[in-house]
Amino acid sequence: MTGERILVVEDERVVAKDIEKRLKNLGYVVIANVTSGAEAIKSVAEMQLDLVLMDIRLKGEMDGIEAAEYIRTNFNIPVIYLTAFADEDTLQRAKVTEPFGYILKPFDERDLHAVIEVALRRRLAEAAVRVALEKEKELSELKSRFWSMVVHGFRTPMTAILSCAQLLESHNHELPEERRREYLYLIQKSVKTMNQLLDDVLAVSKAEGGGLKFEPEPLDLEYFCRSVVEEVQFITFQNHQIIFSYQGDCSHAYFDKILLWHILSNLLSNAIKYSPQGGEIFLNLSCQNREAIFEVKDTGIGIPHKAQEHLFQAFHRAENVGKIPGTGLGLTMVKKCLDLHDGQIFVESEVGVGTTFTVKLPLNNLTISH
């Protein structure tokens, strides 16, 4: 390894110059040469470093061991001690700071080179372990959130189904027709909620496992959008109306219709779900500059600004959704489908006013290589 940036901390100027020369001969970059622990800490704070060579005996209020301890605790930069003293007390104090090496003066370039390379490789190995542990922690937290979401997601509709079924069984002849219809409607709604949860989990699982294929084909975008609108409108409540508009020349469009269906159906379903008061949902399609632009607009509860930063993370839901059911997986799926199309998505939202998602996709996806 060459070109690593090293700080030398040595209060004997002649010795420091000799060390600097040896390091340069070995291909390392000496960023600075300082003489005290305070200067060493200041340099580490201000510079990008890979390693510190630290003399234990330094002039001033802070010796090399104290400076190394501060650097290890606050900056996580590896330190190698350089010293002519090897008494037991000094060694014990030095061990506590967990140094990456220990070189006794005088030393030759081979010893110096070997100790530095071992220290640098150890740093890389420890960094890799830290990344792996962080990934494992993230995965563990993700699994925990997943199971919590699944349990909560199923428990609520199952409780509703059980309650309605028990009431219908026990009081069926006593209930007015309107109330029986209400209980049956709640059962159907709960089943749809559980089915949507399963669909979302399976779809994202397939995407995570690389199971989503990108297979673009010629597509009549206007007809396709109208079909998606009709399908979503059919399974939604009567107090929402989806209004579709179209402009521009969208002929010669090539898209993966399965992935595009996931994108549009998820955005439209979310617009409906988070507009509990009902009203109009807009899907606008325009084609210009070799792009298809899809705009899904609602006048629902809106998305808090802080939550917008995490919209496409799995299982993340904004704090203002209340009791509105959902998995936090729909937009994750949208993003994965968009990435396969080399597309972009933008959001504008204001709490209590509504949300607009804008999706931009290249019209001719045959040119994309995956």
N, C-alpha and C positions, 0 to 999 in steps of 0.2 A: 504494500500500500504506500503510495506517495502522495505528496501534496497536502497532507493533513496539517491543520493549523495548530501550532503549539505555543504556549506561553511559558517562558522561562522565568523562574523566581529564584534569584541568586544574588546575595549582597556582596560577593567578591567579584568585582568587575572583570578581572582577568579570567577567572574561572567561567563567568557568564559568557564572555566572548568566545572562549574555547568551546563551550557547549553549543553555542549558536552555530559556530562553524561546523562542528560535527553533525549537527542536525541538518544543516543545509546540504552537506555532502551526502547525507542519506536520503535526500529528496523531500524533506519536510519543510514547511513554511513556518518560520519563527515570526509570530505576530508582534511580540513585544518582549522586552527584557527588563524586568522590574526588580527592585531590591528589598521590598518590604511586603508584609502580609496585607496591609491596607491597600497598597498599590495593586497587589494581585487580585483582591476582591473587586476593586474598581475596574480593572481591565476585563475580568470575567463578565462583569455586569454590562460592559459596553461593547464587547467584541464577540464575534462568532468563533468559538474555539472547539477543538476536538480533544485537547489534552493539556494538562498543566504539569510541568516538571518543577517540583517544589523542594527547595533546600529546607531542611528542618530548622537549622539554626539561623535565624534572621535577626537583624538589629531592629529595635523598636519595641513597642508594647506587645505586639502579637508575633508569636513564632510561627513556623511553617505548619505545625500540626493544628494550631487554632485556626489558621487561615484555611487549611484543607478541609477541616470540619465544617466551616461556614460555607465553603464552595460546594461540598457534597450535599449539604442539607438544602441549600437554596437554589443551586444551579444544575445539580446532577452532572457535573463535568468530571471525568476521571482524573485522578491525581496520582503521579508517581513521585515518590520521595527520593531526593538526592542528599546524601549526607556522608560525612567522614566519621560519624559517631554511631556506634551500634550497641550502646549499653542497654541493659534489660529494661530499665524504666522508660527510656525513649521508645524502645520497640513496643512496649505494652501500650503506651499512649498513642503511638502511630496505628496500631492494630484497630483501636476503637473507631478510627475514622474510615475504616474499610478502604485502604488505598488500592490502586490497581497495580502497584509494583513498588519495589524498594531497591535502589542501586547504591552500593557503597563506593565512595571515592577512594582512590582513583579507579576509573573504569575505561575500557576500550570501546570502540565504536560498535563492535559486534554485540557486546553485552547490552549497550544502550539500545541498539536496533532491535534486539530480541525482546527486551522488556517492553519497549514501546509498541511493537507489533502485537504482542500478547495482550497488552492493555487495550489497544484499539479493537482487536477482534473480540475481546471480552465485552467491550462496550456495545458492539454491534449485536452480539449474542443476547445480552441483557435487554437491549432495545427490542429485539425480536420477541423475546419472552414477554416483555411488557405489552407489546401490541397483541400478542396471542391471548394474554390474560384479559386485556381490555375487550377483545372480540368475544372471548368466552363469557365475560360478564354481560356484555351487550346481548349475546345470544340467550343467556340465562334470563335476563330481564325481559327479553322479547317473548320467550316461552312462557314466562310467568304472566305477562300481559295477555298473551294469546289464550291461555287456559282460563284466566279470569274473565276475559271477554266472552269466551265460549260458554262458560258456566252461567254468567249473567245473561248472555244473549238468549240461551235456551230456557233458563229458569222463568223469566218473566212471561213469555208466551205460553209455556207449558202450564204455569199456574193459572193463566187466564182460561186455557182450554179445559183444564180439570174443573175449575170453578163453574164454568158455563155448562159443562157436561153433567155435573152433579145437580145443578139447579134444574136442568131440563129433565133429568131422570126423576128427581124427587117431586117437582111441582109442575110437570108438563101440562097436566089437565087444568091447573089453576091459573096458568100464565096466559095473559092476552096474546093474541097473534103478533102484535107489534113487538112485545117483549121477547117472544120466542125468536122472531127474526133478528132482533138485536143480538141475542146470544149466539145464534148461528153465524151472524156476520162477524162477531168477535172471534169465534173459533176459526173461521176462514182467514181472517186477517192475521191471527197468530201463527197459523200454519205457513202463510206466505212469508212472514217474518223469519221463521226458522229455515224455510227453504232458501231465502235470500242469504242468510248467514252461511249455510252450507255451500251455496254457489260461490260466494265471495272467498271463503276459505280455500275451496278446491281450485278456483281460478288463480289466486295468488300463489298457492302452493305449486301449481303447474308452471307458473311464470318463474318462480324462484328456482325451480329445478331445470330450467332451460327447455321446458316442454312447449313453450309458445313458438310457433313457426311463423315466419314472415313469407306469405305467398301472395304477392300483388297480382291483380288481374283487372281487366277493363271494368269500369263500374259507372253506371248511370247515377251520379251523386244525388240528383234531385229525387229520382224515384226511390233510391236507397234511404234518404233522409225521411221521406214521407212514410216509408214502411216502418222505420224505427219509431217515428212519432205515433203512428197508428198502434203499434204494438205496446208502447209504454202507456199511451192514453187508455188502451183497453183494460190494462191491469191496475190502473190508478183510480182514485176517487173522482166522483162526478163534479166536485167543487173546484177542480183544476182543469184548465184548458190550455193545451199546447198549441201555440201559433207558429207555423213555419213560414219563412219567407226565403226567397231565392233571387240572386242576381248574378250577372256575369256569365261567361262561357266556361262551363265545367266539363265540356266534352274532352275526350282523350285523357280521362282521369284513370290512374291505376292505383288501387289501394287493396290492402288485405281486408276483405269485408268482415271477417270475424273480429279482427282487432278493432276495426272502425266501429263495429257494433258495440263492443265493450266500451269504447270511449264515449260514444254518444248516449248509449242507454244509461251508463253510470252517471253522466253529467245531468241528464234529464231527470233521472230518478232522484238524485240528490236535490235538484231544484224543487221538485215536488215535495219531497220529504221535509225539507227545511223551509217550506212555505205553508205551515200548518193552517193558516187562515184561508187557504185556497187562493184563487186568482189565476192570472194568466202567466204562463211560462213561454218564453220565446226561444225558438231555434232559428237563427239566421245563417244562411249559407251564402258566401260570395266567393267568386274566383277571379283573381287578378294577379298579374306578375308571376304566373306559373305556380301560384299557391292557392290552395283551398282554405278558406277561413271559416271556421264554425264558431258561432257565438251563442252561448246558452245563458239566458238572462232570467232572473227571478226577482220578486219583490218580497223575499222572505226575511228570516231573522238576521241574515248577514253573518260574516265571519270576523271575530275580533282580530285586530292587526297582529297581535302576538301569535295567535294560532296560525296565521297565514304562513309563517316561517316553517311550519311543520306539516303542512297540508298533505304531503305525499308520503309521509312516514306511516308504516303499517300500524294499525290500531290507535292512531292518534285521532282524538276528537276534540273539538273546541269546547270550552267550558260553558258556553251558552246554549248547548243543545238540549239541556234539561232531560226530560224523559223520552225524547224522540229516539226511537230504536235505531241502531246502526252498529256497524262493525269497525269502522275506521279503515276498511280495506278497499273501498270503491275507488278512491283517488289514487291509491297505490297501484291498482290495476291499470287505471287510465295512464299513469306515467310510464309504466312498463310497455304498454301498447304504443304510446307515443314515441318512446325511444327506438322501438323497432322500425318506426316510420321516419325516423330522423325529424320528428316534429317538435313543436314548442307549445307551451301552454302558459297563459297569463291569467291572473285573477285581479279583479277590482271588487272590493266589497266594503260595505259600511253597515255596522250593526243597526238593525231596525229598519234599514232601507232596502237592502237586497244585495245580490251577488251576480257578477258577470264573469263567466269563464270564456276565454278566447283561445281557440286551438288553431294553430297554423301547420299545415302539412304540404309538402311538395306535391304538386298535381301528378307528376309522372314518377312514381316510385320504382319504376323498372331500373332506374339508374343507381339505386341504392344497393350497396353490397353488404351482405351480412354473413 
